[in-house]
Amino acid sequence: MTLAGKRIFITGGSRGIGLAIALRAAADGASIAIAAKTSDPNPKLPGTIHTAAAEIEAAGGKALAIQCDLRDELQIEAAVKQAADAFGGIDILINNASAINLTRTDQTPAKRFDLMFDVNVRGTFLTSQAALPYLRKSAEEGRNPHILNLSPPLSMKPVWFKNHVAYTMAKYGMSMCVLGMSEEFKRDGIAVNALWPRTVIDTAALQMIPGIDASAGRTPAILADAAYIIFNRPSTECTGNFFVDDLLLASEGITDLEKYSVTPGTKDFLLDFFLD
């Protein structure tokens, strides 16, 4: 398996899971565009599009840092075009950017509701829309095009809604894009899949959420390795799936996941949302 020569566009990849996936691809020599809002350093959250680009280059890839606000459709269109022009096309789109607010209905301000829907749902939809012509061309050239959304399997169980209705609806909006677009784009030979972690993933963004102990979770590397497997599967065969990281790795014979543990020897992991 290899991602050598692949042209990749990632939203929100300046840190965390998106950056881990980018670095995994960079090790093969892929070209990667990081489209995120953080251009200047944030004292609360380490990482910018420029530091991410530097890490990608150091890992062996070609990097393009693009400042992009996913709430602005014109910026999305311009960012995708900039990446396609720089790399000669796009083969893989990773809709990684996400906004989270784990609040109950009476504690969710309209601006927080709008942010989650603008980034998670609208941003995912419009970025996929903007990348579609390039992904179709990738398919015509036999380059195995993929769209991957970092979103959960769909479930209508009330337990996943009752404590944070707005956030659940926003994340499920990303998953509904997978459900619909995977069928819509089959005729084009473009794969559309979702990937979600079994446990919480230790990222700087997660550490800012009160009450969540990331030390009982896994590192972003597990999702990077899982995404790598997906991108190397045939786009005409591997589509419409809601992958869970540990199950996907197990399908490739990888069952010893100790190296991904934040705290070595952990047995009782803190599970992520949305998985029964």
Summary of the structure (lengths in Angstrom):
residues: 276
radius of gyration: 17.5
end to end distance: 31.5
largest distance: 50.9
contacts: 979
relative contact order: 0.14
helix: 45%
strand: 14%
